[in-house]
Amino acid sequence: MDTHVHDRRRFLALAAGAAAAPLLTACGTGFGGDDSKSDGSAADDVTGSFDWKREQGTTVKALLNKHPYTDALIADLKSFTAKTGIKVEYDVFPEDNYFDKLTVDLSSGRASYDVFMLGAYMVWQYGPPGWLEDLGPWMRNSSATGAEWDQADFFPNLLQADQWSLKAGAPLGQGGQYALPWGWETNVVAYNTEVFEKLGLKPAETFEELTELAGTIKQRAPGAGFDGMYGIAVRGSRSWATIHPGFMTMYARNGLTDFRVDGGKLTPVMNSSDAVAFTEDWAGMVKRGGPPSWTSYTWYQCSSDLGAKKAGMLFDADTAAYFQAVKGASPASGKIAFHPGPKGPDGSLATNMWIWSLGMNAKSKKKSASWLFLQWATGKEHLRKGAITHNHIDPVRKSVADDAAYKDKMRHLPGFLETFETVVDQTRIQFTPQAQFFDATTSWAAALQEIYGGKDAKSVLDGLADDLADKVG
């Protein structure tokens, strides 16, 4: 469940202001994932055979976002302390001020927290100023990392999403490993099986079919006993989080990109003729089959409406539907199924994702103990327990996704496992990495609202592209 419920304006202002000065001197920080040298990392100080007890008696401080992943972690912390002798103190904040707290702490250089949760997109904001420890040297040091951690067990696209060279426009999967994937969400379609059966509908395989379905449900469902039901829930608030789930997934499936990269220069292309046509179609789908107050819709309203039988479909994070689908969670529980969603014109199922990750403060004085914590928290044993006995899904590890007990737990949700397995290899971050990501996507959401409101799509997106060219290029 990604809880991106508000406009990140405070986060943007804090991060932009704090990062501006350090950015000038951060060009040489952190090179990790595949490099042969660790460039003076503290990981070099760890020698000898691997030992979970090497930092016993140490205390590590963690900053955590209120989330089901956090619940699973806290419930299992005694296992970590028993294994290592390391105590973990933690603070938990709701997401409406979590990133403000993290940004202020990292920018201050105080290192009040050694380890913390962050989204993969935050690497683009926190990495260039040198606030994040490059974990690559730790991963490569067999004295620091136990063989059972098994880096190859991670879905490779997830590990690559937290790896970057810190250069705007450069592809992910190269350079330093600035965080580790911990839990993630793929963006797919969930639907109310009851209304689909009653109206004789089947999931859409093309975007045109999805638009038609949304309109049909909104028109016919109320007369079939589903009072007040509309067709499809998608996010619409003036927030960066409106762009990244369903919209960006379908945008990518149409072969579209946000920026063109030429020799390190980024040129906005969300105003290309194909992008304009798609954006008009998306706004048209929402008008035809979306909620009446769409411009206020966050993940919370979308998820809640599916659970309350107000929305016939949801195009968003699979977890947003999962938490409504589990037994007893909502009026619609037991009546929600999953589908990969429409393919692009060429059959593409390219899918955008959100990844909750764990990172280490580059200023931490307890890096060896912090790495043991990160290694345990992203290890097979803890993540398997979190997925099976708690709600730590989707799994970032192949062994957990393939685990018989995990599959037994998820099998009662029609289409969940099949949908996951269909899109997992095609799911990646579909945006171009650059430090103005949050500002750019918030502006993009504002443009989408204007088009929904009736303004000319071409002129609105031309204005957006001109504005972003000045900020990003």
Protein Blocks (a to p, Z undefined) as FASTA:
>chain_A
ZZbfbccklmmmmmmmmmmmmmmmmmmgoifklmmbeghpaklmpgcjddfklmgoiacd
ddddddfklmmmmmmmmmmmmmnopacddddddfklmmmmmmmmmmnonomafbdcddfk
lmmmmmmnopaccfklmmmmmklpcfklommlpcfklmmmmgcehighiaghiajdfbdc
fbdcdddddddfklmmmnopacdfbfklmmmmmmmmmmmmmmnopghiafbdcdfbdcfk
lmmmmmmmmmmmnopafbdceehiacdfklgfklmmmmmmmmmmmmmmmcfklmlpcfkl
mmmmmmnomafbdcddfklmmmmmpghkamkgoiaccdebjadfkopacdcddddddddd
fkbcblmmmmmmmmmmmmmklmmmmmmmmccdcdfbfklmmpmklmmmmmmpghklmmmm
mmmmmgccfbdcdfklmmmmmmmmmmmmmmmnopafklmmmmmmmmmmmmmZZ
